[in-house]
Every structure is written in C-alpha cells, then in structure tokens.
Amino acid sequence: MQTIRGTPEDFDAWESMGCTGWGADDVLPFFKKFETDLDFGSGTSENHGGNGPFPIQRLPASDRSKWGPVDAAFYDAAMRMGWAEVPDHNSFER
C-alpha cells in the first residue's frame, strides 16, 4: 500500500476557496498524528510523526529486493522518462 499526501499548495488553495481549516498548516498536525514515519519521523521531525498508529516506510531504490514487479517496472519507466528520484514525497515543504 502507498501513502502520498496532497501538496501544501493544494491544501492552501482549498482553504482560499472557502474550506476553512483545510490549509497546509491546519492539516499537517493530523498527518503527523496518524503516522510513525520509520525513515523521517524521529518524533522531532517538522514534517513527520513518530508515534502514530500507521507505520510509513519507503522502499529504497538502492535495495530493490523487497520491491514487487509493478513497483520495479514503474520506477524503471519513470527513470527512462527522465524523472528524478525524490527521497520524501510527503515532506510538506513549500
């Protein structure tokens, strides 16, 4: 299963259209609360939680032994198209 957050710009746009409480700064605490990010969430991370009920972990490109065939094919296709590897899609940095 995968988890990828919406972008901060999307949340801020929703708030600017009237969705009060849906800005990036409003939703980030909830993302942090529900996750234990095993790669970036030491509990002191600005963008990731360390004590939530859902473990989050990335499969590193350097060790593809745990990847499924669809993951590997998707990654290979993205690399062939010139996309760069992004270590943390959920960083919430603007």
C-alpha positions in Angstrom: 0.0 0.0 0.0 1.2 3.5 -0.6 0.6 6.9 1.0 1.2 10.2 -0.7 -0.1 13.4 0.8 -1.6 16.2 -1.3 0.7 19.1 -1.8 0.8 22.1 0.6 -0.3 24.3 -2.3 -3.4 22.2 -2.9 -4.5 22.4 0.7 -3.8 26.1 0.8 -5.8 26.5 -2.4 -8.8 24.7 -0.9 -8.7 26.9 2.1 -8.6 30.0 -0.1 -11.7 28.8 -1.8 -13.6 28.6 1.5 -12.6 25.3 3.0 -11.7 26.8 6.4 -9.3 24.5 8.4 -8.0 22.7 5.3 -4.9 24.8 4.8 -1.5 23.0 4.8 -0.7 24.3 8.3 -4.0 23.1 9.5 -3.8 19.5 8.1 -0.1 18.8 8.8 -0.6 18.1 12.5 -3.2 15.4 11.6 -0.8 13.7 9.1 1.9 13.7 11.8 -0.5 12.4 14.4 -1.6 9.3 12.5 1.9 8.2 11.3 5.0 6.7 12.6 7.4 7.5 9.8 10.2 5.0 10.1 12.5 6.9 7.8 12.0 10.6 8.7 9.8 10.6 11.8 12.0 10.5 14.9 9.3 12.3 16.8 11.0 15.6 16.4 10.5 16.0 12.7 8.9 19.1 11.4 7.0 17.2 8.7 6.6 13.7 10.0 5.1 11.9 13.0 6.9 9.3 15.1 4.2 8.0 17.4 1.1 7.3 15.3 -0.7 4.0 14.6 0.3 3.8 10.9 3.9 2.9 10.0 5.3 4.7 7.0 8.4 3.5 5.3 10.0 4.0 1.8 11.5 1.2 -0.2 14.9 2.5 -1.2 16.0 2.4 -4.8 19.4 1.1 -3.6 17.8 -2.2 -2.4 15.1 -3.4 -4.7 15.0 -6.9 -3.1 11.6 -6.1 -1.4 10.0 -4.4 -4.4 7.2 -6.1 -6.4 7.3 -6.3 -10.2 4.9 -3.4 -10.6 7.0 -1.2 -8.4 10.1 -2.0 -10.3 8.5 -1.5 -13.7 7.0 1.8 -12.7 10.3 3.1 -11.3 12.3 1.9 -14.3 9.8 3.6 -16.7 10.0 6.9 -14.7 13.8 6.9 -14.7 13.8 6.2 -18.5 11.4 9.2 -18.9 13.9 11.4 -17.1 12.1 11.8 -13.7 14.4 12.3 -10.7 14.1 10.2 -7.6 12.6 12.1 -4.7 13.5 10.8 -1.3 10.5 12.2 0.5 7.3 13.0 -1.4 5.5 13.8 1.9 7.9 16.4 3.2 5.2 19.2 3.0 7.9 21.7 2.2 6.8 24.7 0.1 
